[in-house]
Amino acid sequence: MSLLDEIKSKAAARKKTIVLCEGEDKRVIEAAAQITREGIAKIVLIGNEAECKKIAPEVKLDGITLVDPLTSDKTAVYAKLLYEARKAKGMTEEQAAEQAKDRTMFGALMLKAGDVDGYVSGACHSTANTLRPGLQVVKTAAGIKTVSSCFIMIAPDNKNPYNPDGVAVFADCAINIEPTAEQLADIAVSSAKTARSIAGIEPRVAMLSFSTKGSGNDDKFTQTVPKVQQATVLAKAMAPELALDGEFQFDAAVAPEVGKLKAPDSKVAGHANVFVFPNINAGNIGYKIAQRFGGYMAIGPVCQGFAKPLNDLSRGCSVEDIVATVAVTALQAE
């Protein structure tokens, strides 16, 4: 059984209810039907039934709960919930009533109210538009300062000699544009937890850079190397039991022969399976290279740090990507 099949099977056993916010997207409608058919989760699809049937006439909507914020009797209830959450920021009741009709906000309010166990959106909305409702109403988990994301990267059938696990975790590729050292440390610790709980691997975390153990330095320019070095120290202090090291160039992190040469005293060098990129430029480019050139399947972005499971899709996602993200979201739910 593949890792993705294992994730789906575990999700099915949990019988969670997940809201998909984009009933206007054919891929989402098709994914909702597949998820329901395979029993991976119960699906609430936000959309208009006539619209969904027009967009995907061949898809049977049996077993899917369709909700339209423009006609739902819950919209007024959710508007009050939104107002209470945002009135300190200056939101009026009228503004809350209007914003509650937005499909992504409606989905986040369903999650906040406990009417669903998890939220997935982003197939046709930007990351900012998808996650903003979560930050505004779902908010972060207790003790967590940084909401971040990772991709679970599943190797193609032939795998890769530098990834014997057949799976890796890349972070942060979607949310934090230029994270501070403190944020990078949070991202590293959160990603290790995701690697263990969702990907099913024992994390070995590499803090990535264009430098390995001081081989390069940009302290007169952008100062990314000192930042990654500081983040490594902070992350080790936060989770001293974690196999984590850096700063590493990518080859030093994954190739045993290079890791031994460049960082002979490191237990992570040459064997990493969780990769923390110094910024979103590197992370986003890196995961898409692995996806398109390496044939890896990218599940995610998997969001980390919210009080309840809330995940963002790539706008280039496939139906299978949506199905996989829903399964991951179900595993994140309490």
Summary of the structure (lengths in Angstrom):
residues: 334
radius of gyration: 20.6
end to end distance: 24.9
largest distance: 64.7
contacts: 1229
relative contact order: 0.17
helix: 45%
strand: 16%
